């Protein structure tokens, strides 16, 4: 079974899925940029970004 990292990278590389990470959260947990997976883009606020995407017609799917 593929690891979460492998699955995310595959979705990004093969399917063109965008990977975005909340900048507020990265600051709060002190996550260094060099720890991010390849292809991950930091957005200022994850909540705001989700609202923007939903307004554009995207659906929110919670991944656990």
N, C-alpha and C positions, 0 to 999 in steps of 0.2 A: 504494500500500500504506500502511496506517495505521501510525503510529509506535507503539512500545510504550506510551507514555503514553496515546495515543488509544485503544488497545485496552483498556488497564486501566480507563480512565474509562468506556468503553462497557460493559464487563462489569459494572462497579459500578452504573452508572445504568440500564442496560436490563435486565440479568439479575439484579440484586440481589446480585452477588458481593461478599463482604466482602474488603477489602484491609487486611491487617495486617502491620506491620513490626516487627522485633525491636528493642526499646529498647537492648539491649546493643550491637548492631551500630551503631545510630545514634550512640551515645555514642563508640564506638571510632573511627568514621570522622568524627566531629564534624559530623554532618549536621544542619543547622539545620531547625527545624520549618517555616519558611517555604519550604523547598525541597521539601517533601512534596507529592505529587499530592493533589488534592481527594479526600476520602473515605477517605484512608489513616488507619488507627488504629494507634497505637504500643502494642505489648504488651510487658510486662517482659522476657520471654524467648521467642524464636521457637521454640526446641526444646521448651520446656515447652508452649507453645500447640499445636504440632503433636501432641504426645502427648495433650493434652486432647481435641483434635478427633478423633483416631483412636479414642480410648476411647469417644467419642460415636457412632462408626460412620462417620466421614468417611474418605475415602481420600486419601493423600498423592500428589500428582502433581507431579513436578519439572518446572519450566519453564526452558528454556534460551534 
